[in-house]
C-alpha cells in the first residue's frame, strides 16, 4: 500500500462512527469517513448521555458543548401510573466516581454536529457524504471499500483498517459473515415528542421517568425543548393506525387528559430488537454500535454502549497502528460482546419486566425492592453505578 492509504476507513457517520473517527484523528491517525446520506440525521433519536460517556467525550473536548446545550438531570424515577413516585434514584451518589455525576438529556444530533465540524476541520480527516459502500475486502496488508457516490461515480478507498458503524442494516456486518442472532419484541414502540410541559402538570416528576402500569407502561424523557413520550402498542395494530393523528392524540390524552389537543412535533414507530453479533471483527475489519448489537431502548444504553464500543476499539487500534500485534484486537471482541450480552440487554430487560408486570404481588415486590434500594446508601450507589454503565466498564478490565 502507498503512503496515501495509511489511514483507517470508517463506514457510517452516526455518533459511533464520528466518535471513533474523532478519537483516531486526535491520536494522529488519518481517517476517511464514508456516509450514505447527504446530511447527518437531525431527527429526535437518542437523547440520554450517561456519566462515563460524558467522561469519554471530554477527552475530545465535546462534553462542555453538550452540557451547555443539554439538560442536566441529577435524578431519575420509577413511577406507578396511578400512585405516582415509587423510587427516585439520586446520581449524586456517583460523585468521586465520575466527573459528571448526572445524566445529560441532549439530542443526539447536537453530538454529531459538533463531531462533524471537528472531522471536517482536521487536516487528516475526510468526510465523504452521499457515498454508499457497496463492497469491501481485505488482505494481509490492508482493506478496501468500493462505494457509489451521488452522481453514480464508483470510487475505491483503501486503508490499513476498516471500522463498520453503519447501523442495524450494516453492509460491513454482512460482508464479514457475522450472524446477528436474537429476538424481535412483538409490539411496535411509539415515540412522540411534544411541547406539553409534563413537569408542570405531574407532581414530583423527574426529567427521566419510567412509569409502570399493568395495562400500559410508558416512559417520559425531557429534553431542553421537548418532552418525549415512549409507548408500547398492540402487536396486531398496523403502523398506519399507530401513526394516525387521532390515535396519537388518544394515546396522549390517556397519559394525561388536557383541555386542548397535544402539539406533536415529531412521531415515529419502530420495532425493537435484542440482537448481538457472534463476532465483532474479522482480521482488519471491526464492528461497533448498532452494526454489532441492537437493544431495547428502555435501558438508555444503545447510543452510549455504541460510543463505549468506539472508545474501547480505538484505544486498542491505536496500539496496533504503532506496532502491537493485530491479534490483540481480539480482546475488544471479548470485552464488548460481554457487555452487550450481560449488561446492556440485561438492564433493558429488567426495566421492561418492571414496567410490564401485571401480577399485583409481583408488582408490589418490584416496588418494595426499588424502595429498599433507594433507602440503603450502599445499594443505592451500587444500583446507580450499574445503571449508569460505570460498573460494566470497570468489570471489563478483568476480561483478558
N, C-alpha and C positions, 0 to 999 in steps of 0.2 A: 504493500500500500504506500502511496505517496504521502508526503507530509500533510497535504491539504485534507487527507482523510483521517488525520489524527484527531478524532473527535468522538463524542458519544452522540448517537441518534436517539431522539425521544419521539415516540408517536403518540399524540393525544395531548392537547393543551388545556385540559381541565386543571383543577387545583393540584392534583397529584403530579401530573406531568410538569407543571410550572414550578412546583416546589423542587422536584428532582433537578430540573434544569437550572434553577437559581442556585442551588447548593453546589452543583458541579461548576458553574461559572465562578462562583465565589472561591472555589478551590483552584481556579486557574485552568480548568479543563474546558475546551471548546465544545459547544453543543449546537446541533441543528434540531429544532423542534418543529414537528410536522403536525398540522391541524387541518381536518377536513372542512371545517366551516369557515365562513368569511370573517365572522366576528365571534369573539368568545362569548359564551352564554351569559346573559344578564337577567335571566328569569329567576324566580324565587326557588332555589334549590336548598341545599344545606344551609343552616344558619347558626349552628351551635359550635363554638370552639372550646374544647376542653383545656384545662390548665397546661398539661405538658405540650400540647400543640402550640400554644402561645409561647412556651419556653423555646421550642424548636424554631418558630418563626422569628423570634427575637434575634437569632443568630444571623439572619439576613436582613435585619432592621425593618421588618414589616409589622411587627406586633403593635408598636405605638400607633401606626397609621390605622390599624383595625380598631384599636381601643378608642381612638378619637372619633371613629365613625360608627361605633357599635354601642351596645347596651350592656353594661357590666352587671352581672347577676350573682349576688353573693349567696343566694339560696334557691332551692327548688323544692317542689312539693309532690307528694301523692295526696289526692283528694278523693272523697266519695261524692258522687254526683248529687246526692240528696242531702248528705250530712255535712259536707264541707271538708275542712282540712283534716287529714289523717296524720300526716307526718311531714315536717319541714326539715330539710337537710341543709345544714349550715356549712358552707365551704370555707369559712374562716378556720376550720379545723386543719386545713391544708397549709396554713401559714408555717413557713420554715421548710416546707417540702417542695415548694414551687415559688417562682417569682410572681405568679399570677393566681392567687387563691380564689378564683371565681370562674364561672362560665361566662363566655362572651357571646352575646346574641348579635350577630353581624352577618349580613347577606354574603353568600359565597362569592358573588361577582365582584365584591369590593377587594377580596384577596386576589382574584385572577387579574383584575385591572391593575393592581399595584405590581404584581409579578410580571405581567406583560410589559409594563413600562421598564422594569429592571432589565428584562431579557433584551428588549429592542434597543436599549441604550448601551448595552455591554458590547465591547469590541469583539468578543469571542462568541457572542450569541447570535443565532439566526432563526427567525420565526417564519415558517412557510405556511400561510393560511390558504384556504381553498385548495388544499393539496391532499388528495386521498390515497393513502397507502394501499397498494393492490397486491404486492408480492414482496416477500422477504427471503433472505438466505444468509448463510454464513459459511466460513471455512476456518482453518486454524489461525488465520491472520486477522480476520475481521468480519464485518457484517455489511449487508447492502439492503436498501429499501427501494423498490420501484414504486412510483407514485404518479398519479394523473392530476394535473392542475386544471384550473377553471376553464382554460382555453383548450382543453383536451391535449395539451402537451404532456408527453411522458418524460419523467426525469428519473435519475438514479442517484441516491445519496448513500455514500459509504462512510463507515466509521469503524472504530475498534469494538464498540459495544452498542447494543440496542436495548432500550427500555420501552416496554409496551404499557402505556397508561391510557389506552384507547377505549376504556369503558366496558360496559356489560356485553356488548356485541363485538368484543375485541377480535380484530383480524390477526393480531400477533398471537393471541392465545390459540386460535385455531391453527395457525401456521406451525406452532411447535408441538401440536398434537396433545395439548393438555386437556384432560377430562374435567368437566365442570359439574360435578355431581352435587345433588342437594334436593331441595323441595321448593315448590311454589305455594305460598299461602293462598287458600281458596278465595278469600274476599279481596276485592279491589279496595285500595285505600283512596280516600278523597281528601285532598288538601286544598283548603280555602284560605284566602288572605283578605282581610277586611280592616277598614279604619276604625271599626267599632272599638270603644275603649272598655274592654272587659275588666281591666284593673280598677275602673271606677264603679262598675256595676256588680262585681262579685266580691264579697267581704274577704279580706286577708289573702287575696290571690297573689301568688308569686308569679314572676315573669316566665317561669317554666313550670308547667303543672300537668301531671299525668292523672287523669280523672277516671276512676273506676266506676263501673255500673254493670249490674248483671245482664241488662238488655243492650246497652250500647256504651262502650267506653269512648273516650276522646282524649286528645292532647291539645293543650293551649300553649303556644310559644309566642312570646312578644319579641319583636324586632324594633329598631329605633322608630320606624314609621308605621308599622302594621302589627296586627295580631294574626297569627297563623293558626288555623283550626284543622286538626287531623282527625278524620272519622273513618270507621270501618263501613263497609257496605254489604248488602246481601249478595252472596256469591252468584245468585241467579239473575241479578239485575244486569241489564245491558249498560255499556259505557254511555250510550246516548241518553238513557234515562238518568244515570248517575249525574251526568253533567247538565241535565236540563235545568234552566234557571228556576223553575217552580219547585223542583225537587231540592235544589241547593238552598233556596230560601226556606223551605220547610225544615230542612236539616238544621239550619242555623237558628231558626225560631225554636226548635226543640231543645237546643243547647241553652238558649236564654231568650225568652219572649221579649219582643220590643214593639213599640207603637208604630214604628215605621220600618220599611224594608231595609235589609242589610245592603251596604255597598260592598260588593265583592270585586276586588281589583285584580285578582288572579285566582284561577282554579285549575287543578289538574287531577287526573285519576290515573293510578298506576298500580300494577301488580307488584307484590313484594316477594322476593326470593331469598332463600338461605342456601347459598352455594359457595364452595371453596374448591379451587383447582387442586388437582393431585400433584402438580409440580409448578413451582414459581419460576423456574429457569430451565434453560436448555443451552448449555455451554456459554456463549457470549450474549444470549438473549434473556431478558428478565421481564417479569410481570409485576405490576403493583396496582393498588387501588381496585376499582370495580372490575378491571380485567382479571384480577386474581380472586376476588371474593365479593359476594353480594350479601347484604343482610337487612333484616327488618330495621326500619329507621327508629324504632322505639328505644333503642339503646343510645341514640345520638352519637353513634360511633363510626358511621360509614365514611364520611369525608375525613374525620380525624384519624381513623385507622389507616386510610389510604395515605395520608400525609406521613404517618409514622412508618409505613412501608417505605416511602420515598427516602426518608432520612436514614433509616437503617440500611437500605440498599446503597445509597450514595456514599455513606461513611465507609462501607466495605469496598465499594468500587474504586474509590479514590486510592485506597491502598493497593489494589490490584493494578491500577493505572501506573503506579510508581514501583511496581515490581513484585508484589506478593503473588503467589500462585493463584490462577483462576479458580482452582478447586476450593479456595477459601470462601467463595461466594455461596457454597452450599449451606453455610451457617445462616445466611439470610433466609433461605427457604425454611430451614428448621425452626427458626425463631418466629417468623411472621406467620407461617401456616399454623403454628401452635396458638398464637394469639387469635387468629381468625376463628379457629375451631372452639377454643376453650374460653375466650373472653368476650369477644365482640358478639358472637352468636348467643353465648350464654346469658349475657346481660339483656339482650333484646328479648330472648325467650322468657326470662324471668319477669321483665316488665309486662310482657304480653299476658303471662299467666295471671299476674295480679289484676291487670285491667279486665281480663276476660272471666275471672272467677264468678260462677253463678251460684254455687252451693253456699248457703248462708254461713255454715260452720267454717268452710274453707276461707271465705272472705274475712270472717272475724279473726281467724288465725293469722292470715296475712297482715291484717291491720295491727293486731297485737304485737306481732314480730317487728313491724316497722316502728311502732311507738317505743317498744323496748330498746330498739337500736338507737333511736334518737336520744333516749333518756340516759344511755350508758356512754360516757365520753369516749371510751376506748373503742367500743363497737361503732359508734358514730364516725369516728375518724377512719377506722378500717373500711367502713362502708363507702365513704366519700373518696377515700384513696382508690378503691377499686372501681367505683362507678365513674371516676374522673380519669381512669386509664393509667394512673401513675403506678399502681401495683403491678399491672401486667408488664409494663416496660421494665421495671426493676427485676421482675422474675425472669426475664429473658436472659439476663447476664449468666444465669446458671445453665442455659441451653448451649451446649457446645456444638 
